[in-house]
């Protein structure tokens, strides 16, 4: 059986300067009813890692809820 979830991705990019890189804030609307803050003002590698962890965790929760 295939388990699926729908997400709306929101990304805010704060431009960096000579002292630091661009920073990203990421949030997800899950199933259009739950807003999940993923990360706040993180460099791109950290922001993407946080997004990956959140999506993997959401998949595990959806699987448990449907069994």
C-alpha positions in Angstrom: 0.0 0.0 0.0 1.3 3.5 -0.9 1.4 6.1 1.9 1.4 9.7 0.7 1.1 13.2 2.2 0.7 16.6 0.6 2.9 19.6 1.6 3.1 23.2 0.7 6.6 24.5 0.9 7.4 28.1 2.1 10.9 29.4 1.9 12.2 32.8 2.9 15.7 33.8 1.8 17.6 36.5 3.7 20.5 37.8 1.5 23.9 37.5 3.1 26.8 40.0 3.0 30.5 40.0 3.4 30.2 38.7 6.9 28.0 35.7 6.2 26.1 33.6 3.7 22.4 33.8 2.5 20.2 32.4 5.2 16.9 30.4 4.8 13.8 30.0 6.9 11.6 27.0 5.9 8.1 26.0 6.9 5.7 23.4 5.6 1.9 23.2 5.5 1.2 19.5 5.9 -2.2 18.3 4.6 -3.1 22.0 4.4 -3.9 22.0 8.2 -0.7 21.9 10.1 2.1 24.5 9.8 5.5 23.0 10.7 8.4 25.3 11.3 11.4 23.5 9.8 14.3 25.9 10.4 15.0 29.6 11.0 17.8 31.6 9.4 20.1 28.8 8.5 22.7 28.4 5.7 21.5 26.4 2.7 23.1 23.1 3.7 21.7 23.2 7.2 18.3 24.3 5.9 18.1 21.5 3.4 19.2 18.9 5.9 16.4 20.1 8.3 13.9 19.9 5.5 15.0 16.4 4.7 14.7 15.3 8.3 11.2 16.9 8.6 10.0 15.1 5.4 11.4 11.8 6.5 9.7 12.2 10.0 6.4 13.2 8.4 6.5 10.0 6.3 7.0 7.9 9.4 4.1 9.5 11.3 1.8 9.2 8.3 2.6 5.5 8.1 1.9 4.9 11.8 -1.4 6.8 11.7 -2.7 4.8 8.8 -2.0 1.4 10.3 
